[in-house]
Amino acid sequence: MILSLQGCMAVGKTTAIRYLQEHAPYINISYEDNTDVIEEVKRRGLDKNKYPDYLEIQKLWLHKEVVRHQKAVEYPCSIMDYGAEEIEFYTINYPKSIGEDWEIENALKKELSEVRKCLPDRILFLDAADEVLRQHKQNDTTRSRNFFEHHLQYMMPLKRAWFIGRENVDVLRVDNLSPEEVGQKVKQWCDECMRS
């Protein structure tokens, strides 16, 4: 079974994953590790705001997610810190967030088809009010989150519309929850998914 955590930056996904790692050792954790793709993009001098470069960058991300999924399915239950659904969403929607109407579906038909075979069984979408997300961001000095305001203003409305209401998506509002409570609720959701 493949599960995935979704949501905005600074919503508590990493904290929840750490909680699972400590309290649910029977769940395999698949962390999003983007170092190699970022290094390749820099090495090739690709610019995500230029259409031909964007296609090349997304090919790298889409391939990486397929490989990551192949490893995750080796376990009875894996939870993805962002999964194939994130790269599918971003690939299609990032151009819209910068005001571009690029043709993506046909240009990346093969790659999108492959990543869509890797979509999780269930997704937990962690959500909170924008003010709460900004507060979390300010309190987390371990990350720069340079993309945060763009993400919040342009990507989150698209993301909420894309995910919320889908048949395999559950929503957890974290506005008034402590980090410990978020971890407990995510673990409870995982356990319920595994039982069903």
C-alpha positions as a Markdown table, in Angstrom:
| # | Residue | x | y | z |
|---|---|---|---|---|
| 1 | Met | 0.0 | 0.0 | 0.0 |
| 2 | Ile | 1.3 | 3.4 | -0.9 |
| 3 | Leu | 0.2 | 6.4 | 1.1 |
| 4 | Ser | 1.2 | 10.1 | 0.7 |
| 5 | Leu | 1.2 | 13.3 | 2.7 |
| 6 | Gln | 0.3 | 16.4 | 0.8 |
| 7 | Gly | -0.2 | 20.1 | 1.6 |
| 8 | Cys | 1.5 | 23.5 | 1.7 |
| 9 | Met | 5.0 | 24.3 | 2.7 |
| 10 | Ala | 5.3 | 24.7 | 6.5 |
| 11 | Val | 2.1 | 22.7 | 7.2 |
| 12 | Gly | 3.8 | 20.0 | 9.3 |
| 13 | Lys | 4.5 | 17.1 | 6.9 |
| 14 | Thr | 8.1 | 16.7 | 7.9 |
| 15 | Thr | 7.2 | 16.7 | 11.6 |
| 16 | Ala | 4.4 | 14.1 | 11.0 |
| 17 | Ile | 6.9 | 11.9 | 9.1 |
| 18 | Arg | 9.4 | 12.1 | 11.9 |
| 19 | Tyr | 6.6 | 11.1 | 14.3 |
| 20 | Leu | 5.7 | 8.1 | 12.2 |
| 21 | Gln | 9.4 | 7.1 | 12.0 |
| 22 | Glu | 9.5 | 7.0 | 15.8 |
| 23 | His | 6.0 | 5.6 | 16.6 |
| 24 | Ala | 5.1 | 3.4 | 13.5 |
| 25 | Pro | 8.3 | 1.5 | 12.5 |
| 26 | Tyr | 6.1 | -0.9 | 10.5 |
| 27 | Ile | 5.6 | 1.9 | 7.9 |
| 28 | Asn | 8.3 | 2.5 | 5.4 |
| 29 | Ile | 9.1 | 6.2 | 5.0 |
| 30 | Ser | 10.0 | 7.4 | 1.6 |
| 31 | Tyr | 11.5 | 10.9 | 1.9 |
| 32 | Glu | 11.5 | 13.3 | -1.0 |
| 33 | Asp | 15.2 | 13.8 | -1.8 |
| 34 | Asn | 15.7 | 16.3 | -4.6 |
| 35 | Thr | 19.4 | 16.9 | -4.3 |
| 36 | Asp | 20.5 | 15.0 | -7.4 |
| 37 | Val | 17.8 | 16.6 | -9.6 |
| 38 | Ile | 18.7 | 20.1 | -8.4 |
| 39 | Glu | 22.4 | 19.5 | -9.0 |
| 40 | Glu | 21.7 | 18.2 | -12.6 |
| 41 | Val | 19.5 | 21.2 | -13.3 |
| 42 | Lys | 22.3 | 23.5 | -12.1 |
| 43 | Arg | 25.0 | 21.6 | -14.0 |
| 44 | Arg | 23.0 | 21.9 | -17.3 |
| 45 | Gly | 22.0 | 25.5 | -16.6 |
| 46 | Leu | 18.3 | 24.9 | -17.0 |
| 47 | Asp | 15.8 | 27.6 | -16.2 |
| 48 | Lys | 12.3 | 26.4 | -15.1 |
| 49 | Asn | 10.8 | 29.6 | -16.5 |
| 50 | Lys | 11.7 | 28.7 | -20.1 |
| 51 | Tyr | 9.5 | 26.2 | -21.8 |
| 52 | Pro | 12.1 | 23.9 | -23.4 |
| 53 | Asp | 14.1 | 23.9 | -20.1 |
| 54 | Tyr | 11.0 | 23.3 | -18.1 |
| 55 | Leu | 10.2 | 20.2 | -20.1 |
| 56 | Glu | 13.8 | 18.9 | -19.5 |
| 57 | Ile | 13.6 | 19.6 | -15.8 |
| 58 | Gln | 10.2 | 17.9 | -15.4 |
| 59 | Lys | 11.5 | 14.8 | -17.3 |
| 60 | Leu | 14.2 | 14.5 | -14.5 |
| 61 | Trp | 11.6 | 14.9 | -11.7 |
| 62 | Leu | 9.1 | 12.5 | -13.3 |
| 63 | His | 11.7 | 9.8 | -13.9 |
| 64 | Lys | 13.0 | 10.2 | -10.3 |
| 65 | Glu | 9.5 | 9.7 | -8.9 |
| 66 | Val | 9.0 | 6.5 | -10.9 |
| 67 | Val | 12.3 | 5.1 | -9.5 |
| 68 | Arg | 11.3 | 6.1 | -6.0 |
| 69 | His | 7.9 | 4.4 | -6.4 |
| 70 | Gln | 9.6 | 1.2 | -7.5 |
| 71 | Lys | 11.5 | 1.1 | -4.2 |
| 72 | Ala | 8.4 | 2.0 | -2.1 |
| 73 | Val | 6.2 | -0.8 | -3.4 |
| 74 | Glu | 8.7 | -3.4 | -2.0 |
| 75 | Tyr | 7.2 | -2.8 | 1.5 |
| 76 | Pro | 3.7 | -3.7 | 2.8 |
| 77 | Cys | 3.1 | 0.0 | 3.5 |
| 78 | Ser | 5.1 | 3.0 | 2.5 |
| 79 | Ile | 4.2 | 6.6 | 3.1 |
| 80 | Met | 5.6 | 9.2 | 0.7 |
| 81 | Asp | 6.7 | 12.6 | 1.8 |
| 82 | Tyr | 5.1 | 14.0 | -1.3 |
| 83 | Gly | 4.5 | 11.3 | -3.9 |
| 84 | Ala | 3.8 | 10.9 | -7.6 |
| 85 | Glu | 0.7 | 13.0 | -7.2 |
| 86 | Glu | 2.9 | 16.0 | -6.3 |
| 87 | Ile | 5.1 | 15.8 | -9.4 |
| 88 | Glu | 2.0 | 15.3 | -11.6 |
| 89 | Phe | 0.3 | 18.3 | -10.1 |
| 90 | Tyr | 3.4 | 20.5 | -10.2 |
| 91 | Thr | 4.3 | 19.5 | -13.8 |
| 92 | Ile | 0.9 | 20.5 | -15.1 |
| 93 | Asn | 0.3 | 23.5 | -12.8 |
| 94 | Tyr | 3.6 | 25.4 | -12.3 |
| 95 | Pro | 3.3 | 27.1 | -15.7 |
| 96 | Lys | -0.1 | 28.4 | -14.8 |
| 97 | Ser | 1.3 | 29.8 | -11.6 |
| 98 | Ile | 3.7 | 32.0 | -13.6 |
| 99 | Gly | 1.1 | 33.1 | -16.1 |
| 100 | Glu | 2.1 | 30.7 | -18.9 |
| 101 | Asp | -0.1 | 28.4 | -21.0 |
| 102 | Trp | 2.5 | 25.9 | -22.0 |
| 103 | Glu | 1.5 | 22.6 | -23.7 |
| 104 | Ile | 2.4 | 20.0 | -21.2 |
| 105 | Glu | 0.2 | 16.9 | -21.6 |
| 106 | Asn | 1.4 | 16.0 | -25.1 |
| 107 | Ala | 5.0 | 17.2 | -24.6 |
| 108 | Leu | 5.4 | 15.0 | -21.6 |
| 109 | Lys | 2.9 | 12.3 | -22.5 |
| 110 | Lys | 5.2 | 9.3 | -22.0 |
| 111 | Glu | 6.6 | 10.6 | -18.7 |
| 112 | Leu | 3.2 | 11.6 | -17.3 |
| 113 | Ser | 1.8 | 8.2 | -18.2 |
| 114 | Glu | 4.6 | 6.5 | -16.3 |
| 115 | Val | 4.2 | 8.6 | -13.2 |
| 116 | Arg | 0.4 | 8.2 | -13.2 |
| 117 | Lys | 1.0 | 4.5 | -12.7 |
| 118 | Cys | 2.7 | 5.4 | -9.5 |
| 119 | Leu | -0.1 | 7.4 | -7.8 |
| 120 | Pro | -0.7 | 6.5 | -4.2 |
| 121 | Asp | -3.7 | 4.5 | -2.9 |
| 122 | Arg | -4.6 | 7.3 | -0.5 |
| 123 | Ile | -3.5 | 10.9 | 0.1 |
| 124 | Leu | -3.7 | 12.9 | 3.3 |
| 125 | Phe | -3.9 | 16.6 | 2.5 |
| 126 | Leu | -2.7 | 18.7 | 5.5 |
| 127 | Asp | -4.2 | 22.1 | 5.3 |
| 128 | Ala | -4.3 | 25.3 | 7.4 |
| 129 | Ala | -5.1 | 28.9 | 7.1 |
| 130 | Asp | -2.5 | 31.0 | 5.3 |
| 131 | Glu | -1.8 | 33.0 | 8.5 |
| 132 | Val | -1.0 | 29.7 | 10.3 |
| 133 | Leu | 1.3 | 28.6 | 7.5 |
| 134 | Arg | 3.2 | 31.9 | 7.6 |
| 135 | Gln | 3.6 | 31.6 | 11.3 |
| 136 | His | 4.9 | 28.0 | 10.9 |
| 137 | Lys | 7.4 | 29.3 | 8.3 |
| 138 | Gln | 8.6 | 32.1 | 10.6 |
| 139 | Asn | 9.1 | 29.6 | 13.4 |
| 140 | Asp | 11.1 | 27.2 | 11.3 |
| 141 | Thr | 14.6 | 28.6 | 11.0 |
| 142 | Thr | 16.0 | 25.3 | 9.6 |
| 143 | Arg | 14.8 | 26.1 | 6.0 |
| 144 | Ser | 15.0 | 29.1 | 3.8 |
| 145 | Arg | 11.7 | 28.5 | 2.0 |
| 146 | Asn | 12.5 | 31.1 | -0.7 |
| 147 | Phe | 9.6 | 29.8 | -2.8 |
| 148 | Phe | 7.1 | 30.1 | 0.0 |
| 149 | Glu | 5.2 | 33.3 | -1.0 |
| 150 | His | 4.9 | 32.2 | -4.6 |
| 151 | His | 3.7 | 28.8 | -3.5 |
| 152 | Leu | 1.2 | 30.2 | -1.1 |
| 153 | Gln | -0.2 | 32.9 | -3.4 |
| 154 | Tyr | -0.2 | 31.0 | -6.8 |
| 155 | Met | 0.3 | 27.3 | -6.2 |
| 156 | Met | -1.9 | 26.7 | -3.2 |
| 157 | Pro | -5.2 | 27.8 | -4.7 |
| 158 | Leu | -4.4 | 25.4 | -7.7 |
| 159 | Lys | -3.3 | 22.7 | -5.3 |
| 160 | Arg | -6.4 | 22.8 | -3.1 |
| 161 | Ala | -8.6 | 22.8 | -6.2 |
| 162 | Trp | -6.6 | 19.8 | -7.6 |
| 163 | Phe | -6.7 | 17.6 | -4.5 |
| 164 | Ile | -9.5 | 18.5 | -2.2 |
| 165 | Gly | -12.6 | 16.5 | -3.2 |
| 166 | Arg | -10.9 | 13.7 | -4.9 |
| 167 | Glu | -12.1 | 10.2 | -4.0 |
| 168 | Asn | -8.7 | 9.1 | -2.6 |
| 169 | Val | -7.9 | 12.3 | -0.7 |
| 170 | Asp | -8.6 | 12.9 | 3.0 |
| 171 | Val | -8.1 | 16.3 | 4.5 |
| 172 | Leu | -6.6 | 17.1 | 8.0 |
| 173 | Arg | -7.0 | 20.7 | 9.2 |
| 174 | Val | -3.9 | 21.4 | 11.4 |
| 175 | Asp | -4.7 | 25.1 | 12.3 |
| 176 | Asn | -5.1 | 24.4 | 16.1 |
| 177 | Leu | -3.1 | 21.2 | 16.4 |
| 178 | Ser | 0.3 | 20.9 | 18.1 |
| 179 | Pro | 3.1 | 19.1 | 16.2 |
| 180 | Glu | 2.5 | 16.0 | 18.5 |
| 181 | Glu | -1.2 | 16.0 | 17.7 |
| 182 | Val | -0.5 | 16.3 | 14.0 |
| 183 | Gly | 1.8 | 13.3 | 14.2 |
| 184 | Gln | -0.8 | 11.3 | 16.2 |
| 185 | Lys | -3.6 | 12.0 | 13.7 |
| 186 | Val | -1.4 | 11.1 | 10.7 |
| 187 | Lys | -0.4 | 7.8 | 12.4 |
| 188 | Gln | -4.1 | 7.1 | 13.1 |
| 189 | Trp | -5.0 | 7.8 | 9.5 |
| 190 | Cys | -2.2 | 5.5 | 8.3 |
| 191 | Asp | -3.4 | 2.7 | 10.6 |
| 192 | Glu | -7.0 | 3.1 | 9.4 |
| 193 | Cys | -5.8 | 3.0 | 5.7 |
| 194 | Met | -3.8 | -0.2 | 6.4 |
| 195 | Arg | -6.8 | -1.9 | 8.1 |
| 196 | Ser | -9.2 | -1.1 | 5.2 |
